[in-house]
Amino acid sequence: MKSGVGRLLSWPLAFAILFIVIPPLLFHSHPSSLWAVSDYETLGLGNALNMAYRLADGRMYPAFGMSDHPGVPFYLMNWLALALSGYPVAYPGAGFFNAVIDHIGSYYVISIWLAALAGAAGVYIFVRAALSLVPVAVIAIGLLLWLTSTPATLLMFTSPSIESFAMLINGLFFQALVRLAHDRDHSVNVAVVSACVSALAYLNKLSYINVSLALAATGILSLVFRRAGWALGMWRSVLFTVISLAILLAVGYFLIGWNEFLAAVRFHKNIVFSSGLYGKGNEYVVSPADVWRAFAQIPRDGSYAMLIALGFGGILSVGGLFTARRGAEHLPVALICIGAGIASLLSAAFVLKHYEAHYTAGVSATLPACAAGIYLLAKSWGYRPRIAGAAVTIAAIWLMAYQAVPSLISQSAARTQTSQMAEADFEDINRQRADDKRGVAFLYKTPFSWYGEGFAIHTAGAPRLADDYVGSRPNLFSSSGPGLANRNVGFYVIDKNYFRTVESIKASPNLGLIDEPAVRFEDGDRIVELRTSFLLRRGKVSEQESR
């Protein structure tokens, strides 16, 4: 029996501690504003505010932040970050929103630590499940593949998002898979655990349904290979399905909100049966052109996790099936290989369908289980790791890291630079409007708090929060926020990431992109180029303003 010190210094804990410090250190070396990164930051703030106002008012305000992916773990993490920053529940009256914004830096740092903690928990669970199967060196290789095979892996921790839970979900998946593979008696407990992990994966994001499908397929194959019989097979399949659906429906009704849950299901239907990003393409299910573009983009992004997942996934799935035919003593290894292979293959396939670089963080999290599976498969067929094989693996990891680390640093530095330039731009905006008291509307997705606040308010869905926002933002406000129709807008701040030239601004049918009513360039308007944005100054002054 291990001593207390031995347990404290165990491999799972050691790997988890090594990881948990990486995202905060990376962020502190390249700090950035919450408003200057991605939509996830403002979406997360909206999630946190939604829960704070739900708790305060005792009402199920619509949680728009969970009406698509749905990102339930992300929603809860956002609220926990807000609670730890000192604002768990919205207090009565006005002022709560301004208090939160005054402490937004603390909230952001806490959310990064919580995302790192979620990743470390996934590492701990995976290592603990794998230690009884493979050497520590194989575990280390698997985790290095996860970290180096795409820059998105670590970027999704310094910019907390739904993908921050990829390793946690895959760690739970591997633990459930190992139990399932060794479950000769087809116990109820194993079926229940598998169903819970399956439901959690879907509640994080549709593309994580690869976990659900892999567990379901492995469970069915276990019943078939072990000759469980039709009655037991049907009972276990029904149990898995019913528990998964029960969890989804309960969370959908009591946490997400029924209308938002149904909206998420419809959204997922469009994604599955239509091509393109978010199912907005013109072709059925998948566009071959989109898939070819994804493959072409992989080396540019350094997203080698996609290629590794497809290769390892195919080898494990086929190799596992052949291994299962060798006899009952080989079934645990065969089922682990099949489950890990299916999960990896499907994860990569889903991302290929509508590729974006940050989605590959979900694919890279399947690679530690693949590494364990490849070792078990080779060992079961009598192959032993050799120095040459280890050297090739280490060289491949080094080469991926050689591309991933500079890309990671570059993107992190760009966030810092954007934050600094936005501060300078804001000073220029104030100088431009010194002689004009009309309002300034910040359009999607300008890197200023004045835009992000409105996006968060919309996501929060709480009426008194919206009223608080309108009353406290008379001159500077978001195009996504409430009350825009009643504003006298003289200036629009336009994001350079979407409109890179003056000509593109003049030609655009809607400078707000996702906002209505549409904002267009008009005769007499003047455009001033800033560092991160363009400032459009309306040429006409209203009669009320001229008086």
ABEGO torsion letter per residue (X at the ends): XBBAAAAAABAAAAAAAAAAAAAAAAAAABBBBAAABBAAAAAAAAAAAAAAAAAAAGBBBBBAAAAAOAGAAAAAAAAAAAAAAGBABBBBEBGAAAAAAAAAAAAAAAAAAAAAAAAAAAAAAAAAAAAAABBAAAAAAAAAAAAAABAAAAAAAABBBAAAAAAAAAAAAAAAAAAAAABAAGBAAAAAAAAAAAAAAAAABAAAAAAAAAAAAAAAAAAAAAGAEAAAAAAAAAAAAAAAAAAAAAAAAAAAEAAAAAAAAAAAAAAAABBEBGGABABBGBBAAAAAAAAAAAAAAGBAAAAAAAAAAAAAAAAAAAAAAAEAAAAAAAAAAAAAAAAAAAAAAAAAABBBAAAAAAAAAAAAAAAAAAAAAAAAAGBBBBAAAAAAAAAAAAAAAAAAAAAAAAAAAAAAAAAAAAAAAAAAAAAAAAABABBBBBBOBBABAAAAAAAAAAAAGBAAAAAAAAAABAABBBAABBGAAABBBABBBBBAAABABAAAAAABABAAGABOBBBBBBBGBBBBBBAABBBBBBABBBAAAAX
